[in-house]
């Protein structure tokens, strides 16, 4: 099996600034890592952390493939990940 070029990977960028981290991104990071592992998506998704994005009042913030998602809690995160990465459209694009 070959590794995808980094440009072909889906990118999840999670804000690790102190406000977002304290408001839920610590838990969200664990959920994302578990989701990637459970669904064997390591070769499809690049998970990166970022410093404060200066959007603290809307946090916790997570960006997926360039689209910013605000006020992300664990329930909305699981729904978002399921819709984006377990849908038929994603499965057919592999």
C-alpha positions as CSV (number, residue, x, y, z in Angstrom):
1,X,0.0,0.0,0.0
2,X,1.3,3.4,-0.9
3,X,1.0,6.6,1.2
4,X,-1.0,9.4,-0.3
5,X,0.6,12.7,-1.1
6,X,0.0,15.2,1.7
7,X,-1.9,17.4,-0.7
8,X,-4.4,14.6,-1.2
9,X,-5.2,14.1,2.5
10,X,-8.2,15.5,4.2
11,X,-6.9,18.0,6.8
12,X,-8.4,18.5,10.3
13,X,-6.8,21.4,12.1
14,X,-7.8,21.7,15.8
15,X,-7.1,24.9,17.7
16,X,-5.0,24.2,20.7
17,X,-5.0,27.7,22.1
18,X,-5.7,27.9,25.8
19,X,-9.4,29.1,25.4
20,X,-10.4,26.4,22.9
21,X,-8.4,23.7,24.7
22,X,-10.1,24.5,28.0
23,X,-13.5,24.8,26.4
24,X,-13.5,21.4,24.9
25,X,-10.8,20.8,22.3
26,X,-8.8,18.7,24.7
27,X,-11.7,16.2,24.6
28,X,-12.3,16.8,20.9
29,X,-8.7,15.9,20.1
30,X,-9.1,12.6,21.9
31,X,-12.4,12.0,20.0
32,X,-10.9,12.8,16.6
33,X,-7.9,10.5,17.2
34,X,-10.2,7.7,18.3
35,X,-12.5,8.2,15.3
36,X,-9.5,8.1,12.9
37,X,-8.2,4.9,14.6
38,X,-11.5,3.1,14.8
39,X,-12.4,3.7,11.2
40,X,-8.8,3.1,9.9
41,X,-8.6,6.5,8.3
42,X,-4.9,7.2,9.2
43,X,-4.0,7.1,5.5
44,X,-6.8,9.5,4.6
45,X,-6.7,12.3,7.2
46,X,-3.9,14.5,8.4
47,X,-4.6,15.8,12.0
48,X,-2.7,19.0,12.9
49,X,-2.9,21.3,15.9
50,X,-2.6,25.0,15.7
51,X,-1.9,27.8,18.0
52,X,-4.6,30.3,18.8
53,X,-6.5,31.4,15.7
54,X,-7.9,34.5,17.4
55,X,-11.4,33.3,17.2
56,X,-11.7,32.5,20.9
57,X,-15.3,33.8,21.4
58,X,-16.5,31.3,18.8
59,X,-14.6,28.3,20.2
60,X,-13.8,25.6,20.5
61,X,-12.8,25.8,16.8
62,X,-12.0,23.0,14.4
63,X,-11.2,23.5,10.7
64,X,-11.8,20.6,8.3
65,X,-10.6,20.8,4.7
66,X,-10.4,24.6,5.0
67,X,-13.9,25.0,6.5
68,X,-14.1,26.5,10.0
69,X,-16.5,24.9,12.5
70,X,-17.3,26.9,15.6
71,X,-18.7,26.0,19.1
72,X,-17.8,22.3,18.5
73,X,-18.9,20.0,21.3
74,X,-18.4,16.2,21.4
75,X,-21.9,15.5,20.0
76,X,-21.6,17.9,17.1
77,X,-18.1,16.7,16.4
78,X,-19.1,13.0,16.1
79,X,-22.0,14.0,13.8
80,X,-19.7,16.1,11.7
81,X,-17.0,13.4,11.4
82,X,-19.6,10.7,10.5
83,X,-21.2,13.0,7.9
84,X,-17.9,13.9,6.3
85,X,-15.9,10.7,6.5
86,X,-18.4,7.8,6.7
87,X,-20.8,9.0,4.0
88,X,-21.2,7.2,0.7
89,X,-19.6,10.2,-1.1
90,X,-16.4,9.9,1.0
91,X,-16.3,6.1,0.7
92,X,-16.7,6.3,-3.1
93,X,-14.0,8.9,-3.4
94,X,-11.3,6.6,-2.0
